[in-house]
């Protein structure tokens, strides 16, 4: 019973993730992937009992959170022109973002 | 195992909501699905409460605390989620990166639910760090772009708190070699180390929420320049839940040590004085850059709530017997729940302000009484309820008679501290009554001088639903409290037996 339920839950989540990947824009795909990894790490952390491995995962998760914030959220939030600190936003992603911002600006003007 | 799977369906739905909100770029469609998911989560969680209370289930596998108390806390978080989505539908539609804003809201909800679910300190710390960083990020969303340096002090406080939390975690690892709260509680820690760890966690959780040394100074800009939705998330959702988690942790570390409690008491008292002073200066004066901002008044009052709850909860360390500790701890939880519900009522009653204007100066707002009578009445009711939360659960009679007159009669110094705290609490309620009446007078009765928004959405019947929901929740809370007097202690992993031995 447990295995059946678990597999239904797992398959359901997988299907939803695939659908989300299909419909998401290029810039959002990166954030989606990183958040899935983050939640996966936290999930693993819950089921591990060894304290050293728990601590190692903890450090990994902290690094991952910093990575997500600095490389995905801050560039998107402040739409920094093409380049941010150490990374370069891919041109196609940037085009997507620029389109978004022009739509919003138009709406605000209206 | 099957029980865990079924009981965590709300979490599973939240995950789906999170992925959906990132990927769907069509605003209306995304919001509709998110509201649908939120209703589903609320419904499944209500079912959980009914099933777990009827069959008296409790699951503690994988350090999860799946019991009625936890589900009750979730119910409030999920109801808040629904209200936040409803708020954001009005205020945050059409902004840039709207999908990221929605996803950050769901991430905060998910993290708070996760942190209240587990008794593994490592997982709690991770979730709380995610919440703090997300809070910093959601500030920047809105129709106006804001420079990054605006929240410099807030981010410094977050970095400091993360450092404290990581230090605390490593200290626990090196000394106790376990991250489970019950095991940490049973470990006989040296008093000095106990104090050090409890202070590390106190500052780790408390600094971004308004305890000294930063107090409210890093949050003033946040309150003033954030949107109502963001303000609602930080003040009514995050602070009370962090407060609850902090109480849970402090109960683990400072349970038997009066000195720890005394230090926490002093920290909370100083924080309370600062936040009350600033909320009063904001309400009455323009000194120190104050501008009668309703957002700031609400925000600062939530900081004083945080410190007040910390002050009340620190007193548990002084109480002499286990049974009194349980009764008192239960009361603290009831108090936290009451504060959450009533503050939501107050905040939600200000929804007309959000719809009508971008101004937040209470001196130029006014005239809402004619158009929004029900909101005005509910604001007044909220203020009155806030001043007498004890009346909701017959608390005053029980606690005063049991704790302060019978059991502490032989311990004059503890009795003195206890009565001082009660005096501060009553004084605090008087202060709140003052600012509620002042803001009510200015916003709902005063003469309007504000600039109206272009397209004001008329109030529909659906807008009154949260008000009704909050009142229903309050009634439910009282019923549960009456019939299960130890309901809130179940939220902790300490079952009653563990707690008494």
Contacts between the chains, C-beta under 8 A, distances in Angstrom:
chain1	res1	chain2	res2	distance
A	1	B	2	5.9
A	2	B	1	4.7
A	2	B	2	5.2
A	2	B	5	7.1
A	5	B	2	6.2
A	5	B	5	5.2
A	5	B	6	7.8
A	6	B	5	6.6
A	9	B	5	6.6
A	9	B	12	6.3
A	13	B	12	7.3
A	13	B	15	6.9
A	13	B	16	7.3
A	16	B	16	5.3
A	16	B	19	6.1
A	16	B	20	7.4
A	17	B	19	6.0
A	19	B	23	8.0
A	20	B	19	4.5
A	20	B	20	6.3
A	20	B	22	7.0
A	20	B	23	3.8
A	20	B	24	7.9
A	21	B	23	7.1
A	23	B	23	5.3
A	23	B	24	6.2
A	23	B	25	7.9
A	24	B	22	6.6
A	24	B	23	3.4
A	24	B	24	7.7
A	24	B	25	7.6
A	25	B	25	6.0
A	28	B	22	5.4
A	28	B	23	5.8
A	28	B	25	7.5
A	28	B	99	6.7
A	28	B	100	7.9
A	31	B	22	5.7
A	31	B	100	7.2
A	31	B	103	7.6
A	32	B	19	6.4
A	32	B	22	4.9
A	32	B	23	6.0
A	35	B	18	6.9
A	35	B	19	7.8
A	35	B	22	6.9
A	35	B	103	7.8
A	35	B	107	7.5
A	36	B	19	7.5
A	39	B	15	6.8
A	42	B	114	7.4
A	42	B	123	6.8
A	42	B	126	6.2
A	42	B	127	7.8
A	45	B	120	8.0
A	45	B	122	6.7
A	45	B	123	6.1
A	45	B	126	7.2
A	46	B	62	5.9
A	46	B	63	7.6
A	46	B	118	7.0
A	46	B	120	7.1
A	46	B	123	6.2
A	47	B	62	6.5
A	51	B	173	6.2
A	51	B	177	5.7
A	51	B	178	6.5
A	51	B	179	6.5
A	54	B	122	5.7
A	54	B	179	6.4
A	55	B	122	7.5
A	55	B	169	7.7
A	55	B	170	7.8
A	55	B	173	5.7
A	58	B	122	5.3
A	58	B	125	7.6
A	58	B	126	6.7
A	58	B	169	6.8
A	61	B	126	5.5
A	62	B	126	7.7
A	62	B	129	7.1
A	62	B	162	7.8
A	62	B	166	7.3
A	65	B	129	6.5
A	65	B	130	6.4
A	65	B	133	6.4
A	69	B	133	5.8
A	69	B	137	7.2
A	73	B	100	7.2
A	73	B	137	5.6
A	74	B	148	7.9
A	76	B	97	5.7
A	76	B	100	6.3
A	77	B	97	6.8
A	77	B	100	7.8
A	77	B	137	6.6
A	77	B	140	5.0
A	77	B	141	7.6
A	78	B	140	7.5
A	78	B	145	7.8
A	78	B	148	6.2
A	79	B	96	7.7
A	100	B	96	6.2
A	100	B	97	7.3
A	101	B	96	5.7
A	104	B	94	6.6
A	104	B	95	6.8
A	104	B	96	4.7
A	107	B	94	5.3
A	108	B	143	6.7
